[in-house]
């Protein structure tokens, strides 16, 4: 199993990069705005709070909906 896997969610004005670290057992969410390469928010949660990719994608979509 690979250590890191990543997924991106993009909208017209924002993006979120979700990174999964299998060794540390964490998901990291980095949020930024379109046209910028730096992030505005970074949040790291253990598998206790976000167990799988489905929950991670739901959390990311909710975050994008909150900050529109």
N, C-alpha and C positions, 0 to 999 in steps of 0.2 A: 504494500500500500504506500502511495506517495505521501510525503509529509505535508505539503501544501497543495491546496486546490483553491481556485478562485473563480468567482462569477461576478459579472457586472450587470447592473440595472441602470438604464439610461432613460431620461425623459427629455423634453425640450429644454428644460432649464437646469436640471440637476442630474447627478449620477451617484451611485453607491457601489463601492467595491466590497464584496464579501470574501474574506479569506478564511479558510478552515485549516487549522494546524492540528494534525492528528497526533503529534507527539505531546503537545501541551494540552490537547483536548479543549481547544477554544475556537470561537468564531470571532473575527474582527470585522467591524463595520466602519468603513471610511466614507464620509459624505462630502461632496463638493459640488461646485456649480459648473455648468457647461462652459467651456473655454478656459477654465482654470485647471492647472495641473496639481495644485496643492489642495489638501483637504481642509474642511472647516470643522468637522467633528470626527473623532475616532473613538469607538467604543469596543471593548473586548469583553466577551461573555463566555463563561465556561459551558460545557455540554450540559451541565445541570440546568441552565436557564434556556439554552437553545440546543435541542437535542439532535436535529438533523437539518438537511438542506431545505426541506419544505417549511419548517418553522423559521429558518433564517430568511428565506425569500419572503415569507409573510411579514416578518418584522421589517425588512427593508422596504417593502411596498407600503406598509403603514407609515414608516418614517417619511417616505417621499410624499405621501398624501398629507401628512401633518405640516410639512414645511413649504407647501406651495404658495 
